[in-house]
Amino acid sequence: MASIDGGKTVAHDAGSTESGTMPVRDLSKDDRDEMFRLYEKYYDAADRDRFDRDLAKKEVVVLIRRRHEIIGFSTIFVGSQEIADDTVHYLFSGDTVLDSSRWGDPVLLRAWFRAAGAVKARIGEGRLFWFSIMMGHRTFRILPNFFRDFFPSIDGRDTSGLARIRNEIAAVRYGQYFNPETGLIDFGQSHGHLRHEWAGVEETAARNRYAAFFLKANPWHFRGVELACLAEFDIANLKRYGATSFAEGLADGH
């Protein structure tokens, strides 16, 4: 796979599963068809034209293949914006899906953090943030599990001024659809939301405080409302193998 991280492909499971990144422009028609079929399996209100338009706006896609079949992906766009006389760079992750047979497996996350490290290497000295809009508790739980500081935080604090950065990025990207008071983006009509059988937030919230926080912050997730979130990609701000994979991508990208 030619990619933002230098084309590095990582093999897993004795070679049966591979992860890597590819420029969106290099995706074949079969790749795009496979990606949409996987997306449609897990998301209601899926629309092929909208999916293709959204994909065209992204730069690269993180791909997980099992015996050449795509079983997971995440799309990436890298943007920049002037905020308080400073240039802020952000990685925006779009449609993200992993086959349920691999839920709990970090294969997609590791590849995604490597891709983020490669982006950081590309921009050089500037700060890089992860800006994401979330309609699922599993994606939200990446924040407390792998970042030390993020917004919105579980305890309500914002010691790093992340709220302002998040709000300014979201306001430019989503305009009237974004409410800075709640952090929610509401398009009215769903642009795609997790099918009920896969969401599971109410059940998980009973035993997981992060899922409970997400449910309280975004009670309308079931109709495609998104919660805007922000965290900085920095080794000091990353936990666990997120830091390790990010460092790998950083080294490969130089």
Disulfide bonds with the S-S distance in Angstrom:
none
